Amino acid sequence: MGSGAEPQVRPSWRFVLSRPAHFMAFGFGSGLSPKAPGTAGTLAAFLPYWLLAPWLGRGAFTLVLLAAFAVGVRWCGKTGEALGVDDYGGIVWDEIVAFMLVLLWIPQTAPWFGAAFLLFRLLDIWKPFPIRYLERRLKGGFGVMLDDLLAAGYTLAIIHGLLWLR
């Protein structure tokens, strides 16, 4: 069961809706995007963020994201098993959780949201050290979730470095 391999089951709306774990792992269906599913999943993070952020403080939202990471390990692992591919591109819950973390800890303005989106996508695709190294070694749901969490960490470090410089 490798990353980048063809799935044993062709993902479709029928597959995504067959189990709650698949629906969530596929980011409410955004991972079915035929082009750039990771980008679609990252964009999908805006809606739950904007729905929850006004009602939760940073501390409570961080706890929600920790829980979302923990259940994401299971959802992404189960969905990967069902597909026969550990980190299938349509599994985007990892992007959603990681990018909501980024959104939570940056200035709440459109320019910063846009910059964070572009930077996160670049880092998620490029996978600077040690992200690519760990992605190749850690399998299952934890491996799926961890690489995006690290990309979020790099994104936040760069953005806060830029904020410090200005």
Buried (B, 14 or more C-beta within 10 A) or exposed (E): BEBEEEBEBEBEEEBBEEBEBBBBBBBBBBBBBEEEBBBBBBBBBBEBBEEBBEEBEEEEBBEBBEEBBBBBBBBBBBBBBBBBBBBBBBBBBBBBBBBBBBBBBBEEEEEBBEBBBEBBBBBBEEBEEEBEEBBEEBBBBBBBBBBBBBBBBBBBEBBEEEEEEE
